């Protein structure tokens, strides 16, 4: 009987430990993505020929950047191209992902502003545009070499 009690205790301890490891892993994955200014700098490419160049001096250029979506990241309803500036936005809350605001001159008197977020800590998985406020789906740009 003592052996059964010891086995039951050992099984309970192992189950609790495994659950704790899983919980810590889930909490870390749900943390907001933080990034430094230098993490955004570079050349980024995405589906459909989308390109975004973010320079250290605060200038930016975009080619075929999505300006709208029809419900999903695959349903781009318009694109914009142009050059302009970018700035790092202050995170609205400690739960928000780090974002930059890119403003492109897309015509003689037209400007388009894109809010671009870090995907992964330090933007290690790329940059993203939110498809809509109603979904967590993202249009992702990967760093190109």
Order of alpha helices (4+ residues) and beta strands (2+ residues): alpha-alpha-beta-beta-beta-beta-beta-beta-beta-beta
